[in-house]
Amino acid sequence: MYVTQVRTEGLRHGADLRGLDRSVSLKAGEAGAVVADALMLWAGTLAPTTLPKRLVALGAASTEDSVECTVDKGWLEGVGCDLGGELIALLVPGERRFAIEVTVQADPPFFGRLREHAVRDPRLVTALGEASTMTVRVGWFLSEDGSSTTVGLLALAVGRTAFPVSGSERPVWAPGILATMGKRFSRTGSVESMADIGARLLGVATGSDAERRRSLARASKALAKSPFYIGTLELVSVGDDVVPTFGPDLIRARRLGPAALNSLALVEQVFVEQPDVLIVDGAGAGFRRPNAIRKWVEGRTDGEDATLEQVFFTDGGRP
């Protein structure tokens, strides 16, 4: 599954991106960052269980526990957060509403899930015969300080067939399908402590999921090779914590600068989490040849060894 179109209304630097490929370079500076933020808010609206973490990453909530989501039968209807001013900052000055519309191209497994629901919803039979795309439009209406928000699905279409998003006719299959879609989006760039990262990776390394353990091993080896060359990942106990280090000398991440943290976050997403759509903030930051990192990520979307369907790149600074 990958994104072919993104449109926003009410957000700064309103976006209208069409015909997107598997690798997308967003505009430098705030214009590109807003699109990345919009994709995360859109994905979180579809998958409410992921929204608290996404709002923390956007700076709109201090902790996941500070986010309150109102959900009815799988449909997100409202959100409360303690740092809502960060949401207001995303909007055009004076605006309190925004809408995000995304069209995705379904992959065979996702298309197959929709076909299963067509047995109970004949409307899907016609829709799936038109195109294997899904377009979802969500809307947020913020309070004056952004701490309280009314959220809703504004439009839903499979192919060229629109489905009701309110009332008794809205499809019962939609919340589950949309949640699956939203969970397939991820992003690097979140600020985490070494202890939090180490604890999460230790959980993968010692967990019962053999496939995730193998994926972590692949990530570890990748860090020692081109284009990273920072050494295999080693988890080391430090007091009550477990922290990531690199190579046989157990070099701490802080001694390698931003390259180490950025590389670790990147390979974890590419090999362990394997989202369909990955947003990479500042690809190659801290490296002498940042373009080599970008090309490496792009290579993960193609071929038999691909782990991603699509990657969006954002760059800091001004355009």
DRENFIFI-296682 format. One line per field, with one value per residue (C-alpha): residue number from 1; residue in three letters; x, y, z. Coordinates in nm, 2 decimals. Layout:
BEGIN
num = [NUM;...]
residuo = [ALA;...]
c1 = [X;...]
c2 = [Y;...]
c3 = [Z;...]
//
This chain:
BEGIN
num = [1;2;3;4;5;6;7;8;9;10;11;12;13;14;15;16;17;18;19;20;21;22;23;24;25;26;27;28;29;30;31;32;33;34;35;36;37;38;39;40;41;42;43;44;45;46;47;48;49;50;51;52;53;54;55;56;57;58;59;60;61;62;63;64;65;66;67;68;69;70;71;72;73;74;75;76;77;78;79;80;81;82;83;84;85;86;87;88;89;90;91;92;93;94;95;96;97;98;99;100;101;102;103;104;105;106;107;108;109;110;111;112;113;114;115;116;117;118;119;120;121;122;123;124;125;126;127;128;129;130;131;132;133;134;135;136;137;138;139;140;141;142;143;144;145;146;147;148;149;150;151;152;153;154;155;156;157;158;159;160;161;162;163;164;165;166;167;168;169;170;171;172;173;174;175;176;177;178;179;180;181;182;183;184;185;186;187;188;189;190;191;192;193;194;195;196;197;198;199;200;201;202;203;204;205;206;207;208;209;210;211;212;213;214;215;216;217;218;219;220;221;222;223;224;225;226;227;228;229;230;231;232;233;234;235;236;237;238;239;240;241;242;243;244;245;246;247;248;249;250;251;252;253;254;255;256;257;258;259;260;261;262;263;264;265;266;267;268;269;270;271;272;273;274;275;276;277;278;279;280;281;282;283;284;285;286;287;288;289;290;291;292;293;294;295;296;297;298;299;300;301;302;303;304;305;306;307;308;309;310;311;312;313;314;315;316;317;318;319]
residuo = [MET;TYR;VAL;THR;GLN;VAL;ARG;THR;GLU;GLY;LEU;ARG;HIS;GLY;ALA;ASP;LEU;ARG;GLY;LEU;ASP;ARG;SER;VAL;SER;LEU;LYS;ALA;GLY;GLU;ALA;GLY;ALA;VAL;VAL;ALA;ASP;ALA;LEU;MET;LEU;TRP;ALA;GLY;THR;LEU;ALA;PRO;THR;THR;LEU;PRO;LYS;ARG;LEU;VAL;ALA;LEU;GLY;ALA;ALA;SER;THR;GLU;ASP;SER;VAL;GLU;CYS;THR;VAL;ASP;LYS;GLY;TRP;LEU;GLU;GLY;VAL;GLY;CYS;ASP;LEU;GLY;GLY;GLU;LEU;ILE;ALA;LEU;LEU;VAL;PRO;GLY;GLU;ARG;ARG;PHE;ALA;ILE;GLU;VAL;THR;VAL;GLN;ALA;ASP;PRO;PRO;PHE;PHE;GLY;ARG;LEU;ARG;GLU;HIS;ALA;VAL;ARG;ASP;PRO;ARG;LEU;VAL;THR;ALA;LEU;GLY;GLU;ALA;SER;THR;MET;THR;VAL;ARG;VAL;GLY;TRP;PHE;LEU;SER;GLU;ASP;GLY;SER;SER;THR;THR;VAL;GLY;LEU;LEU;ALA;LEU;ALA;VAL;GLY;ARG;THR;ALA;PHE;PRO;VAL;SER;GLY;SER;GLU;ARG;PRO;VAL;TRP;ALA;PRO;GLY;ILE;LEU;ALA;THR;MET;GLY;LYS;ARG;PHE;SER;ARG;THR;GLY;SER;VAL;GLU;SER;MET;ALA;ASP;ILE;GLY;ALA;ARG;LEU;LEU;GLY;VAL;ALA;THR;GLY;SER;ASP;ALA;GLU;ARG;ARG;ARG;SER;LEU;ALA;ARG;ALA;SER;LYS;ALA;LEU;ALA;LYS;SER;PRO;PHE;TYR;ILE;GLY;THR;LEU;GLU;LEU;VAL;SER;VAL;GLY;ASP;ASP;VAL;VAL;PRO;THR;PHE;GLY;PRO;ASP;LEU;ILE;ARG;ALA;ARG;ARG;LEU;GLY;PRO;ALA;ALA;LEU;ASN;SER;LEU;ALA;LEU;VAL;GLU;GLN;VAL;PHE;VAL;GLU;GLN;PRO;ASP;VAL;LEU;ILE;VAL;ASP;GLY;ALA;GLY;ALA;GLY;PHE;ARG;ARG;PRO;ASN;ALA;ILE;ARG;LYS;TRP;VAL;GLU;GLY;ARG;THR;ASP;GLY;GLU;ASP;ALA;THR;LEU;GLU;GLN;VAL;PHE;PHE;THR;ASP;GLY;GLY;ARG;PRO]
c1 = [0.00;0.13;0.01;-0.08;-0.23;-0.23;-0.45;-0.49;-0.71;-0.67;-0.31;-0.02;0.13;-0.18;-0.08;-0.21;0.03;-0.08;0.08;0.32;0.59;0.74;1.00;0.87;1.09;0.88;0.96;1.24;1.15;0.80;0.61;0.73;0.71;0.35;0.27;0.45;0.26;-0.07;0.00;0.06;-0.26;-0.45;-0.31;-0.38;-0.74;-0.79;-0.62;-0.71;-0.49;-0.18;-0.29;-0.15;0.20;0.17;0.05;0.34;0.58;0.41;0.46;0.08;0.08;0.34;0.27;0.05;-0.16;-0.24;-0.43;-0.80;-0.97;-1.35;-1.42;-1.77;-1.78;-1.43;-1.49;-1.29;-1.51;-1.30;-0.95;-0.82;-0.46;-0.26;-0.04;-0.30;-0.13;0.11;-0.19;-0.30;0.05;-0.01;-0.31;-0.34;-0.36;-0.72;-0.83;-0.96;-1.05;-0.84;-0.91;-0.67;-0.75;-0.53;-0.56;-0.38;-0.31;-0.40;-0.16;-0.29;-0.32;-0.52;-0.73;-0.80;-0.93;-1.17;-1.29;-1.38;-1.61;-1.78;-1.97;-2.16;-2.16;-2.26;-2.15;-1.79;-1.84;-1.89;-1.63;-1.35;-1.43;-1.35;-1.01;-0.79;-0.77;-0.91;-0.96;-1.02;-1.09;-1.08;-1.16;-1.06;-1.23;-1.02;-1.12;-0.96;-0.65;-0.65;-0.68;-1.02;-1.10;-1.40;-1.29;-1.47;-1.45;-1.57;-1.55;-1.47;-1.44;-1.32;-1.24;-1.50;-1.77;-1.84;-1.96;-2.17;-1.96;-2.25;-2.58;-2.69;-2.57;-2.20;-2.01;-1.95;-1.63;-1.47;-1.33;-1.13;-1.00;-0.91;-0.74;-0.52;-0.44;-0.35;-0.12;0.09;0.23;0.53;0.80;1.15;1.26;1.10;1.31;1.36;1.60;1.87;1.70;1.36;1.52;1.73;1.43;1.22;1.50;1.57;1.20;1.24;1.56;1.42;1.06;0.88;0.84;1.12;1.06;1.11;1.42;1.56;1.47;1.65;1.96;1.94;1.92;2.22;2.43;2.32;2.46;2.81;2.79;2.76;2.64;2.64;2.97;2.90;2.92;2.68;2.42;2.50;2.27;2.45;2.32;2.40;2.26;1.89;1.88;1.98;2.13;2.23;2.60;2.79;3.07;3.30;3.42;3.06;3.08;2.81;2.57;2.66;3.02;2.91;2.69;2.35;2.45;2.42;2.07;1.94;2.08;1.94;1.60;1.61;1.72;1.47;1.19;1.31;1.39;1.19;0.87;0.85;0.56;0.42;0.48;0.78;0.85;1.22;1.31;1.65;1.78;2.16;2.19;2.54;2.69;2.94;2.75;2.38;2.27;2.41;2.17;1.88;1.96;1.99;1.64;1.50;1.65;1.43;1.12;1.23;1.32;1.26;1.43;1.21;1.07;0.89;0.63;0.70;0.92;0.87;1.18;1.16;1.45;1.49;1.59;1.44;1.35]
c2 = [0.00;0.34;0.70;0.85;1.18;1.41;1.72;1.95;2.24;2.48;2.38;2.61;2.58;2.39;2.08;1.93;1.65;1.41;1.12;1.03;0.77;0.52;0.79;1.13;1.43;1.69;2.06;2.17;2.35;2.40;2.33;1.97;1.92;2.02;1.75;1.49;1.60;1.59;1.23;1.13;1.30;1.14;0.79;0.85;0.95;0.62;0.42;0.58;0.35;0.50;0.86;0.93;0.83;1.04;1.35;1.32;1.30;1.62;1.80;1.83;1.61;1.57;1.20;0.94;0.92;1.29;1.22;1.13;0.98;0.95;0.65;0.51;0.17;0.22;0.57;0.85;1.14;1.36;1.42;1.60;1.68;1.90;2.09;2.17;2.49;2.29;2.19;2.55;2.63;2.39;2.59;2.90;3.20;3.25;2.90;2.63;2.37;2.15;1.86;1.60;1.38;1.09;0.84;0.51;0.24;-0.10;-0.39;-0.74;-0.84;-0.52;-0.56;-0.91;-0.80;-0.56;-0.85;-1.05;-0.78;-0.76;-1.08;-0.88;-0.54;-0.56;-0.19;-0.31;-0.54;-0.24;-0.03;-0.30;-0.35;0.02;0.06;-0.07;0.27;0.41;0.78;0.89;1.25;1.34;1.67;1.82;2.12;2.26;2.46;2.80;2.66;2.34;2.12;1.98;1.87;1.73;1.47;1.30;1.11;1.35;1.12;0.76;0.62;0.29;0.33;0.59;0.46;0.68;0.53;0.71;0.83;0.90;0.75;0.39;0.33;0.38;0.06;-0.16;-0.29;0.06;0.11;-0.21;-0.16;0.21;0.12;-0.14;0.13;0.39;0.15;0.11;0.46;0.55;0.82;0.86;1.16;1.11;1.22;0.93;0.85;0.58;0.38;0.38;0.28;0.01;-0.13;-0.15;-0.33;-0.56;-0.66;-0.75;-0.94;-1.15;-1.17;-1.48;-1.34;-1.52;-1.31;-0.98;-1.12;-1.21;-0.86;-0.70;-0.91;-0.78;-0.42;-0.48;-0.61;-0.33;-0.07;-0.21;-0.20;0.06;0.34;0.35;0.20;0.26;-0.10;-0.38;-0.30;-0.43;-0.39;-0.32;-0.31;0.02;0.02;-0.05;0.04;-0.12;0.11;0.06;0.07;-0.01;-0.24;-0.47;-0.16;-0.09;0.27;0.49;0.66;1.01;0.97;0.91;1.22;1.24;0.99;0.70;0.79;0.86;0.54;0.33;0.48;0.43;0.06;-0.02;0.11;-0.05;-0.40;-0.44;-0.23;-0.25;0.00;0.04;0.41;0.56;0.93;1.00;1.33;1.46;1.15;1.12;1.39;1.37;1.19;1.33;1.18;1.21;1.12;0.77;0.72;0.85;0.61;0.32;0.39;0.42;0.08;-0.07;0.00;-0.21;-0.57;-0.90;-0.78;-0.47;-0.40;-0.07;0.03;0.40;0.66;1.04;1.25;1.58;1.82;2.09;2.45;2.70;2.63]
c3 = [0.00;-0.09;-0.11;-0.45;-0.34;-0.04;0.00;0.30;0.39;0.68;0.75;0.68;0.32;0.20;0.01;-0.31;-0.41;-0.69;-0.88;-0.60;-0.66;-0.42;-0.31;-0.23;-0.15;0.03;0.02;0.25;0.57;0.72;0.40;0.38;0.76;0.76;0.50;0.72;1.02;0.83;0.72;1.09;1.20;0.92;1.01;1.38;1.31;1.13;1.40;1.73;1.94;1.76;1.80;2.16;2.05;1.73;1.92;2.16;1.87;1.72;2.06;2.11;2.42;2.70;2.75;2.59;2.91;2.87;2.55;2.57;2.27;2.23;2.02;1.92;1.76;1.62;1.49;1.64;1.74;1.97;2.11;2.42;2.47;2.71;2.46;2.20;2.11;1.89;1.68;1.65;1.53;1.23;1.11;0.89;1.13;1.26;1.14;1.37;1.13;0.90;0.67;0.53;0.23;0.13;-0.16;-0.13;-0.38;-0.22;-0.23;-0.29;0.08;0.16;-0.16;-0.05;0.29;0.11;-0.11;0.19;0.31;-0.03;0.06;0.32;0.15;-0.22;-0.26;-0.24;-0.54;-0.77;-0.60;-0.62;-0.99;-1.06;-0.90;-0.62;-0.45;-0.13;-0.06;0.30;0.41;0.78;0.96;1.29;1.46;1.74;2.05;2.09;2.27;2.07;2.38;2.28;1.93;1.75;1.49;1.21;0.89;0.62;0.31;0.22;-0.13;-0.27;-0.63;-0.75;-0.52;-0.22;0.11;0.38;0.68;0.91;1.00;0.99;0.63;0.71;0.64;0.95;0.79;0.77;1.12;1.11;0.76;0.83;1.15;0.96;0.71;0.97;1.15;0.83;0.85;1.06;1.10;1.23;1.43;1.77;2.06;2.30;2.58;2.54;2.82;2.64;2.31;2.48;2.67;2.35;2.15;2.44;2.43;2.06;2.11;2.40;2.28;2.15;1.80;1.61;1.29;1.48;1.65;1.30;1.18;1.47;1.38;1.03;1.15;1.38;1.09;0.86;1.10;1.05;0.67;0.40;0.42;0.80;0.92;1.29;1.41;1.50;1.76;2.11;2.41;2.74;3.09;3.27;3.62;3.60;3.23;2.90;2.64;2.27;2.19;1.87;1.77;1.97;2.17;2.28;2.17;2.32;2.08;2.21;2.11;1.75;1.73;1.56;1.30;1.55;1.68;1.33;1.19;1.48;1.44;1.06;1.06;1.34;1.12;0.80;0.94;1.26;1.22;0.84;0.79;0.44;0.44;0.62;0.67;0.73;0.89;0.80;0.62;0.66;0.94;1.09;0.79;0.55;0.26;0.35;0.00;0.05;0.34;0.13;-0.16;0.09;0.22;-0.13;-0.21;0.06;-0.14;-0.44;-0.52;-0.35;-0.03;0.00;0.34;0.27;0.01;0.01;0.17;0.23;0.30;0.49;0.53;0.79;0.75;0.51;0.14]
//
